[in-house]
């Protein structure tokens, strides 16, 4: 049974001024995410991927459709879900230490201090930040700050981690390291990941399945199963012929390199 079910999700923003048109962003988006799956969403810029995540996470009410998490309707931010945002500098409090940033949602939930401390230390060790708990975010590199944000989600022990282009602001090597970190976390925790990225290589490397969304108003254009070895490596996995084939398939779908449009005279192909 799917852990997360998205059904006919539609979002239209009303016109903000007289004479303007309403903005139709999502158009009947439907998909499932299975428990323990790494599910990635890719698509063109401006396709409404962030709006989709906000609706799924209960931060934004859809115009039509529904989201259920473990059989329960999502009508507000569920406790079983933890977000990790693209802009780590805005998601961490600079006046709190690393440990206090990670502990923040736990203390807000009323968890006992001893358990909070244990969860924080375990989460920091899981993301390679053991011994960094007394530092402040501004004393860390960008990649380390994003690790703190991931550690916070892990310490909260959410069933689903939602990540909205979390590596867009880091350099290529740090990005690769963080990708491998997510695979390690998935293997060790069994958590479910819903991930958004513009990077097709990243989508293929991390995922069990990839959903390609169309231009706005968005719908699911294609679902791609990623049948790659469970143990992945930045060099050997990306050198596999299957990796290249999946990358080409997804990239072609996003770019609409060949899109058949039926006309009265037959299909018209747009290159």
PEUR-V117851 format. One record per residue. N is the residue number from 1. RES is the residue in one letter. PHI is phi in whole degrees, 0 to 359 (none if undefined). OMEGA is omega in whole degrees, 0 to 359 (none if undefined). D_CENTER is the distance of its C-alpha to the mean C-alpha in whole Angstrom. Layout:
n->(N N)
res->(RES RES)
phi->(PHI PHI)
omega->(OMEGA OMEGA)
d_center->(D_CENTER D_CENTER)
//
This chain:
n->(1 2 3 4 5 6 7 8 9 10 11 12 13 14 15 16 17 18 19 20 21 22 23 24 25 26 27 28 29 30 31 32 33 34 35 36 37 38 39 40 41 42 43 44 45 46 47 48 49 50 51 52 53 54 55 56 57 58 59 60 61 62 63 64 65 66 67 68 69 70 71 72 73 74 75 76 77 78 79 80 81 82 83 84 85 86 87 88 89 90 91 92 93 94 95 96 97 98 99 100 101 102 103 104 105 106 107 108 109 110 111 112 113 114 115 116 117 118 119 120 121 122 123 124 125 126 127 128 129 130 131 132 133 134 135 136 137 138 139 140 141 142 143 144 145 146 147 148 149 150 151 152 153 154 155 156 157 158 159 160 161 162 163 164 165 166 167 168 169 170 171 172 173 174 175 176 177 178 179 180 181 182 183 184 185 186 187 188 189 190 191 192 193 194 195 196 197 198 199 200 201 202 203 204 205 206 207 208 209 210 211 212 213 214 215 216 217 218 219 220 221 222 223 224 225 226 227 228 229 230 231 232 233 234 235 236 237 238 239 240 241 242 243 244 245 246 247 248 249 250 251 252 253 254 255 256 257 258 259 260 261 262 263 264 265 266 267 268 269 270 271)
res->(X X X X X X X X X X X X X X X X X X X X X X X X X X X X X X X X X X X X X X X X X X X X X X X X X X X X X X X X X X X X X X X X X X X X X X X X X X X X X X X X X X X X X X X X X X X X X X X X X X X X X X X X X X X X X X X X X X X X X X X X X X X X X X X X X X X X X X X X X X X X X X X X X X X X X X X X X X X X X X X X X X X X X X X X X X X X X X X X X X X X X X X X X X X X X X X X X X X X X X X X X X X X X X X X X X X X X X X X X X X X X X X X X X X X X X X X X X X X X X X X X X X X X X X X X X X X X X X X X X X X X X X X X X X X X X X)
phi->(none 292 280 239 236 248 232 50 286 231 222 233 271 293 298 266 212 298 89 277 264 295 255 268 260 243 229 70 288 224 192 241 236 278 299 80 270 255 247 243 249 233 168 296 298 78 280 94 295 292 300 300 297 295 292 296 276 81 275 219 278 290 288 217 91 211 231 238 240 55 85 251 295 272 235 183 299 281 293 278 235 229 268 232 265 294 269 298 294 263 267 250 270 293 272 254 292 305 299 289 296 292 281 308 292 286 293 294 276 80 285 300 302 298 290 301 300 295 295 297 295 294 294 294 295 295 256 77 241 299 89 259 295 271 280 256 308 291 270 249 290 301 296 291 297 292 296 297 297 292 300 299 295 292 296 288 59 287 286 233 257 254 236 258 45 290 250 293 257 244 286 299 292 297 299 298 297 289 301 295 298 297 297 296 297 300 295 279 260 72 292 261 242 242 235 242 208 264 268 294 302 297 300 293 297 271 264 269 216 234 256 260 260 280 296 295 286 283 217 282 280 199 250 242 281 256 262 245 306 298 276 243 222 302 268 288 295 286 271 291 302 298 297 297 294 294 300 295 297 291 297 296 293 298 281 52 301 226 242 274 239 294 228 297 267 116 291 249 254 252 259)
omega->(180 175 182 181 177 187 172 185 181 176 176 176 181 177 183 179 182 178 180 179 172 181 181 189 181 187 175 181 181 173 176 171 182 179 179 183 170 187 185 176 175 178 183 174 179 183 179 183 179 175 178 180 180 177 181 183 177 179 182 182 178 176 176 177 185 173 175 178 182 177 181 180 177 177 177 182 180 180 183 186 179 179 170 189 179 185 182 182 180 181 178 179 186 181 177 176 177 181 182 175 180 184 190 180 180 179 178 180 177 180 183 186 181 179 177 181 180 180 181 182 180 180 180 177 181 181 175 181 177 180 180 189 183 180 176 182 182 176 184 174 179 180 179 177 178 175 177 179 178 178 179 178 180 181 179 178 177 176 182 173 178 185 183 181 188 184 185 186 181 181 188 182 177 179 179 179 181 174 179 177 180 178 177 180 179 181 186 187 185 182 177 183 169 195 175 178 171 187 183 178 179 180 181 185 187 203 163 175 178 174 177 179 182 171 180 2 193 169 176 180 182 170 185 173 181 181 176 179 180 177 185 184 185 182 187 181 182 176 182 176 180 179 180 179 179 179 181 181 182 181 179 179 180 184 184 182 174 181 180 178 181 176 179 181 183 184 176 184 180 182 none)
d_center->(21 17 15 13 15 15 18 20 17 19 19 22 23 26 29 29 33 36 36 32 30 27 24 22 18 17 20 20 16 16 14 14 12 14 15 14 12 9 8 6 7 10 13 15 15 16 15 13 10 9 12 11 8 11 13 11 11 15 15 16 19 19 22 22 20 19 16 17 16 18 21 21 20 17 20 18 16 16 17 15 12 10 8 8 9 10 13 14 18 17 15 18 22 24 27 26 26 23 24 24 21 19 22 21 20 22 25 24 24 27 27 30 30 31 28 25 27 26 23 22 24 23 19 20 22 19 17 21 22 25 28 26 26 28 27 26 22 25 26 23 22 18 17 19 17 14 15 16 13 12 15 15 12 14 18 17 16 14 13 10 7 4 3 4 7 8 10 12 15 16 19 18 20 18 14 16 17 13 12 15 14 11 13 16 14 13 17 18 17 16 13 10 7 4 2 4 7 11 12 14 15 12 10 14 14 11 11 13 12 11 12 13 14 17 18 19 20 17 17 16 18 17 16 16 17 17 20 20 21 19 21 19 21 20 23 24 21 21 25 25 26 23 21 22 23 19 18 21 21 17 18 21 20 18 21 23 26 28 27 30 31 34 37 41 42 39 36 35 33 31 30)
//
